[in-house]
Amino acid sequence: MSRSRLAYAAVLSALMLLASGCHRETPRAYRQPPPPTLPDANSSARASRNPSRDRDRDMDSEETAPQPETDGRAVSSEVGLASWYGPPYAGRKGADGTVYDQNAMTAANLTLPLGTVVRVTNLTTHQTAVVRITDRGPFVRGRIIDLSLAAAKAIGVYRVGVARVRVEAFASDRPAVAGRWCVQVGAFSREKDAVKLKEQLSRRYTTAKVIEFAGPTGHWVRINPLQPDRAHADQVAESIRTPDPAALPYIVRTN
């Protein structure tokens, strides 16, 4: 065999070894699927052609519990981002003292009275759901409501995670009570970090105390103003200046 043929055979063998060697898959960026579209007159025809897509749409619109009833006209309206919370919180008590059921039509909000019935409308899909406020949150800037798993599926937020919504609150059938307000600061995984912040704030606010929320919410510092009305809570929040995004103040209604 000639020298040129030997060289060609060696190169060919090397290429074959490379092709049969370890293969590393190219990383792929995960992309959230778009929110489900509203059904139209042709939805039944599409069902026979693409049953998997229809099953996904049914999953997003599933309602596992009856919705609360609204009474009269909405007394307030707000537009912002909605998110949802599920399994890590299931079985834990909410701010109103009831055990969180992810399959019930409930939600968390920072400022509406506990027990308030609200209608949430997904401004992208125009799907709506009526829920009751049973907990406090979300503690993320720009978000105005945290939906239960069932409510998120009902309005098409379950898959996308976050969506722009309108929240309309209705008058409560419960006796009106004066709002009691506080300021919550921080979201720490380690208690000692929350204690350190508490010690710093205690020099200015004698009512500061560490609040530990069960589960993934971690450790918080709560400042209870001597006068627990909204105006004094706002003053406390405005006086807190911190560059740490994990220690931003939130105005929270406690009742």
C-alpha positions, 0 to 999 in steps of 0.5 A: 500500500502506498504512503498516500493511501496509508495516510488517507486510511489513518485520517478516515479511521480518526474521523470514524473514532470521533463520530463514534465517541462521546456525544455532548448534547448542545444546551437548549434554552427553555422557552415558556409556551404562549398562553392558551387562546380562546376557543372559537367556532372552529375549535371542535373541528380542530379537536379531531385534527390535534387532540393533544393541543385540546388536552393542553387547553383543557388542562389550563382551563380546568376548574377544580372548585366552584367560584365565589359569587360576586355581589353588585358592582366592583368597588376597586380595580387594579391592573398588574401582574399575576403569578401563582403558587402551588405544591410547596404551600399546599396544606399550610395555613394562610393569613386568614387561618385557613389551610391553603388548598391549591385546588380551591379558587383563592388568591393572595394579595397584600392590601385587600381585606382578607375574605374579599371576593375579586374577579381576575381577568387575564388581559391577554386571553380575556379569561376570567375567574372569581376568587377569594383573598385568603393569604398575603403576597406576592412579595415580588415587585410589580405583582399584584396577586398570587393565584391558587393553582386552580385559579391559575389554570382557570385564566390561563396563567398556569403554563406561562407563570406570570400574566398581566391581569385586571383585579376587580374587588367587590364589597365584602359581606363581612362586617367592615373593620378598620385596616391594620397595617405593617411593613415587612422587610427582607426574605432570608433563607437563614434566620441569622440574616433576618435577626441581623436586620432586626437588630439594625431596625430595632434601633429605629423601630422598637416594635420590629420583630422577626417573623418566620413564614413556614415553608419557602417564604423564609424569614422576614422582619415585620415592623408594626407601627405604634399606630397600625393605620395605613398612613403610619405604615407608609411613613415607615416604609418610605423611611427605609432605604436599602440597596439590598433587593432582598430587603425591600419593604412591603406594605401589608394589611394584616386583617 
